[in-house]
Amino acid sequence: MRNRMTSLFLSAMLVAPATMFVVGCDREVAHDETTVKRNDGTSAHQETTVKEKSDGTVVKETEKKVDNTPDNNKPR
């Protein structure tokens, strides 16, 4: 009984990391970054990523950051 449990445990330990390779990962199809800096020192950054999941579905993610802090270090 003990040999069987040990064998089962060792087999599970060997198979567990291999399942990560079978599941697969997302594949990045497109990536676009745009940064706009205005004259008053404010800026906007937009990042768009399109990924294809392992099951074939396509997901589009958009992230936008706006910095409304004016640039006070600008010479006058």
Helices and strands as residue ranges (DSSP letters): H 2-23, E 27-37, E 43-52, E 58-67
